[in-house]
Amino acid sequence: MMELNSQHMPYHAGDVVYVIYRNPHTQSVANVQEAAVVHNPENPNELSLFLYETYYPLTEEVAVYSSEAEAEQAYSHYFGDH
């Protein structure tokens, strides 16, 4: 799944964001992916992330970054060589 993140930023349907996504089949593999902020199809009053043809809840538990550079920096911090 996606990495945890405590930052909270207001998002709107139509925003393009970046997330650190863990491969569900190989948890040791993670990368930065572009996602769209959309209305939840099951509850239009809530926002979701649309990634890989799947809707994910947009909560404070998801690492969401407003730019690819910011996401890459976080990825390097958590997954890069130390």
PAVOTOR-393096 format. One line per field, with one value per residue: y negated, x negated, z of N, C-alpha, C in turn; residue number from 1. Coordinates in steps of 0.02 Angstrom, whole numbers, plus 32768, in hexadecimal, padded with zeros to 4 digits. Atoms other than C-alpha are relative to their C-alpha. Example, Ala and Ser with C-alpha at 12.3 -4.5 7.8 and 13.67 -1.06 7.14 Angstrom:
// PAVOTOR-393096
n.v <- (803B | 803B) .
n.u <- (7FD3 | 802A) .
n.w <- (8000 | 7FFD) .
ca.v <- (80E1 | 8035) .
ca.u <- (7D99 | 7D54) .
ca.w <- (8186 | 8165) .
c.v <- (7FC4 | 7FC9) .
c.u <- (7FD3 | 8027) .
c.w <- (8000 | 8025) .
seq <- (1 | 2) .
END
This chain:
// PAVOTOR-393096
n.v <- (803B | 803F | 8011 | 802D | 8045 | 8025 | 8043 | 8007 | 8038 | 7FFD | 7FEB | 8009 | 7FD4 | 8018 | 800A | 7FCA | 7FFA | 7FC9 | 7FD6 | 7FC9 | 7FC6 | 7FBE | 7FCB | 7FD3 | 7FBC | 7FFF | 8038 | 8020 | 802C | 803D | 8034 | 803C | 7FFB | 8036 | 7FEC | 8036 | 8008 | 7FFC | 7FF1 | 7FB9 | 7FEC | 7FE5 | 8036 | 803C | 8034 | 7FF1 | 7FFD | 7FC3 | 8000 | 7FD1 | 7FE8 | 7FBD | 7FED | 7FF0 | 8038 | 7FF8 | 8037 | 8037 | 800D | 8018 | 7FC7 | 7FF5 | 8030 | 8023 | 8039 | 802B | 8000 | 7FC3 | 800B | 7FF6 | 7FB8 | 7FDF | 800F | 7FD5 | 7FBB | 7FF8 | 8000 | 7FC2 | 7FC3 | 8007 | 7FEA | 802D) .
n.u <- (7FD6 | 8023 | 8023 | 7FDE | 8018 | 7FD5 | 7FEF | 7FBC | 7FF8 | 7FBE | 8000 | 7FC1 | 7FF7 | 8023 | 8047 | 8030 | 802E | 8030 | 7FFF | 8030 | 7FD5 | 8020 | 7FE4 | 7FDB | 8018 | 8045 | 8001 | 8041 | 8007 | 7FD7 | 8015 | 7FD6 | 7FCE | 7FD1 | 7FBB | 7FCF | 7FCF | 7FBE | 7FC9 | 7FF6 | 7FC4 | 7FCE | 7FEA | 8019 | 8015 | 8044 | 8032 | 8028 | 8037 | 7FF6 | 8042 | 7FFD | 7FBA | 7FE2 | 7FF3 | 801B | 7FEA | 802F | 8001 | 8040 | 802D | 801F | 8034 | 7FEC | 802C | 7FE6 | 802D | 8028 | 8041 | 7FF6 | 7FF6 | 8040 | 802A | 7FE8 | 8012 | 8047 | 800A | 7FE8 | 8013 | 8042 | 803C | 8012) .
n.w <- (8000 | 8000 | 7FC2 | 7FD1 | 7FFF | 7FD1 | 8018 | 8018 | 802D | 8020 | 8046 | 8023 | 803A | 803B | 7FF1 | 800D | 7FC7 | 8005 | 7FC5 | 7FFD | 8007 | 7FF7 | 8029 | 7FD3 | 8008 | 7FE9 | 7FD2 | 7FFD | 803A | 7FFB | 802E | 8002 | 8035 | 8007 | 7FF2 | 8006 | 7FCA | 801F | 7FD2 | 7FF3 | 8025 | 7FD2 | 7FD5 | 8022 | 7FD1 | 7FEB | 8034 | 8005 | 802F | 8037 | 8011 | 801D | 800B | 7FC0 | 7FD3 | 7FBD | 7FD5 | 7FF6 | 7FB8 | 7FE6 | 7FFC | 8042 | 8011 | 803D | 800C | 8035 | 8039 | 8008 | 7FDF | 7FB8 | 7FF6 | 800C | 7FC6 | 7FC9 | 8012 | 7FF4 | 7FB7 | 7FE1 | 8023 | 801F | 7FDB | 7FC8) .
ca.v <- (8000 | 7F4D | 7F06 | 7EAE | 7DF3 | 7D7B | 7CDE | 7C9D | 7C30 | 7C01 | 7C5A | 7C44 | 7CB6 | 7CA5 | 7C8A | 7CF1 | 7D2F | 7DAA | 7E3B | 7EBB | 7F5C | 8009 | 8097 | 8102 | 81A1 | 8175 | 8108 | 80E6 | 8088 | 7FD3 | 7F42 | 7E95 | 7E95 | 7E0C | 7E15 | 7DAE | 7D69 | 7D94 | 7DA0 | 7E49 | 7EA4 | 7EF4 | 7E52 | 7DB3 | 7D49 | 7D9C | 7D92 | 7E27 | 7E46 | 7E99 | 7F02 | 7F9B | 7F9E | 7FAB | 7F30 | 7F1B | 7EB7 | 7E0D | 7E08 | 7DC0 | 7E6F | 7E62 | 7E0F | 7D90 | 7D0F | 7C7B | 7C8D | 7D1D | 7CD1 | 7CCD | 7D83 | 7DB7 | 7D60 | 7DBD | 7E60 | 7E46 | 7E20 | 7EBE | 7F38 | 7EF3 | 7F25 | 7EDE) .
ca.u <- (8000 | 7FCC | 7F58 | 7F98 | 7F88 | 7FC6 | 7FCD | 8079 | 8098 | 813E | 815C | 81E4 | 822D | 81C3 | 811E | 8089 | 801F | 7F93 | 7F90 | 7F10 | 7F62 | 7F31 | 7F4B | 7FD5 | 7F82 | 7ED0 | 7ED3 | 7E19 | 7E35 | 7E71 | 7E6D | 7EB5 | 7F55 | 7FC4 | 8079 | 8115 | 8183 | 8237 | 82E2 | 82FE | 8378 | 83CE | 83DB | 83CD | 83B5 | 830B | 826C | 8206 | 8162 | 8171 | 80D7 | 80C2 | 817C | 81A5 | 81EF | 8193 | 81D2 | 8180 | 8156 | 80CC | 8080 | 804D | 7FAB | 7FE6 | 7F72 | 7F9E | 7F05 | 7EA2 | 7E00 | 7E45 | 7E7D | 7DD4 | 7D7C | 7DE9 | 7DCC | 7D10 | 7D1B | 7D7E | 7D3F | 7C98 | 7BEA | 7BB4) .
ca.w <- (8000 | 8019 | 809D | 8138 | 8143 | 81C8 | 815D | 8133 | 809C | 804F | 7FAA | 7F29 | 7EA3 | 7E08 | 7E64 | 7E2B | 7EBC | 7ED8 | 7F52 | 7F8B | 7F55 | 7F93 | 7F1A | 7F68 | 7F28 | 7F5B | 7FF7 | 7FEB | 7F48 | 7F52 | 7ED9 | 7EBC | 7E56 | 7E14 | 7E51 | 7E36 | 7EC0 | 7E93 | 7EE4 | 7F34 | 7EC0 | 7F56 | 7FB9 | 7F4E | 7FEB | 8009 | 7FA6 | 7F6C | 7F15 | 7E6B | 7E48 | 7DD9 | 7DAF | 7E69 | 7EE7 | 7F8C | 8022 | 8030 | 80E9 | 8155 | 8157 | 80A0 | 806C | 7FEC | 7F9F | 7F32 | 7EC4 | 7E7C | 7EBE | 7F6F | 7F60 | 7F19 | 7FAA | 8029 | 7FCB | 7FD2 | 808C | 80B4 | 8031 | 7FF2 | 8025 | 80CC) .
c.v <- (7FC1 | 7FF2 | 7FD0 | 7FBB | 7FD7 | 7FBB | 7FFE | 7FC2 | 8006 | 8013 | 7FF7 | 8031 | 7FE0 | 7FF2 | 803D | 7FFE | 803B | 8025 | 8032 | 803F | 8040 | 8032 | 8032 | 8049 | 8009 | 7FC3 | 7FDD | 7FD0 | 7FC5 | 7FCF | 7FC6 | 8007 | 7FC2 | 801B | 7FC2 | 7FFF | 7FFB | 8007 | 804B | 8015 | 801C | 7FCB | 7FBF | 7FC7 | 800B | 8000 | 8042 | 7FF3 | 8035 | 8012 | 8048 | 801A | 8015 | 7FC0 | 8011 | 7FC7 | 7FCB | 7FED | 7FE5 | 8038 | 800E | 7FC9 | 7FE2 | 7FC2 | 7FD9 | 7FFD | 8042 | 7FFA | 800B | 804A | 8026 | 7FF5 | 802C | 8049 | 800D | 8003 | 8044 | 803F | 7FFD | 801C | 7FCD | 8006) .
c.u <- (7FD4 | 7FE1 | 8029 | 7FE0 | 802F | 8013 | 8047 | 8004 | 8045 | 7FF9 | 8045 | 8003 | 7FDF | 7FB6 | 7FD8 | 7FCE | 7FD2 | 8000 | 7FC6 | 802B | 7FD7 | 8024 | 8024 | 7FE8 | 7FB8 | 7FF7 | 7FBD | 7FF4 | 802F | 7FE5 | 8031 | 802E | 802C | 8046 | 802D | 802D | 8044 | 8035 | 8007 | 8041 | 8037 | 801B | 7FE4 | 7FEC | 7FB9 | 7FD2 | 7FDA | 7FC4 | 800E | 7FBB | 8005 | 8047 | 8024 | 8008 | 7FE5 | 801A | 7FCA | 8005 | 7FBC | 7FCD | 7FDC | 7FCD | 8011 | 7FD4 | 8019 | 7FD3 | 7FD9 | 7FBD | 8005 | 8009 | 7FBF | 7FD0 | 8014 | 7FEE | 7FB7 | 7FF1 | 8012 | 7FE4 | 7FBA | 7FC9 | 7FEF | 7FB7) .
c.w <- (8000 | 8045 | 802B | 7FFE | 802C | 7FE6 | 7FE5 | 7FD5 | 7FE0 | 7FB6 | 7FE3 | 7FC6 | 7FC4 | 800D | 7FEB | 8039 | 7FF4 | 8042 | 7FFC | 8005 | 8009 | 7FD4 | 802D | 7FFC | 8019 | 802D | 8005 | 7FC6 | 8009 | 7FCD | 8003 | 7FC4 | 8000 | 800C | 7FF7 | 803D | 7FDE | 8036 | 8006 | 7FDD | 802D | 8030 | 7FE2 | 802E | 801A | 7FC4 | 8004 | 7FD4 | 7FCB | 7FE5 | 7FE7 | 7FFA | 8040 | 8029 | 8045 | 802B | 8006 | 8049 | 8014 | 8006 | 7FBF | 7FF3 | 7FBD | 7FFA | 7FC5 | 7FC4 | 7FFD | 8023 | 804B | 8010 | 7FF7 | 803B | 803C | 7FF3 | 800F | 804B | 801E | 7FE0 | 7FE2 | 802B | 8035 | 8010) .
seq <- (1 | 2 | 3 | 4 | 5 | 6 | 7 | 8 | 9 | 10 | 11 | 12 | 13 | 14 | 15 | 16 | 17 | 18 | 19 | 20 | 21 | 22 | 23 | 24 | 25 | 26 | 27 | 28 | 29 | 30 | 31 | 32 | 33 | 34 | 35 | 36 | 37 | 38 | 39 | 40 | 41 | 42 | 43 | 44 | 45 | 46 | 47 | 48 | 49 | 50 | 51 | 52 | 53 | 54 | 55 | 56 | 57 | 58 | 59 | 60 | 61 | 62 | 63 | 64 | 65 | 66 | 67 | 68 | 69 | 70 | 71 | 72 | 73 | 74 | 75 | 76 | 77 | 78 | 79 | 80 | 81 | 82) .
END
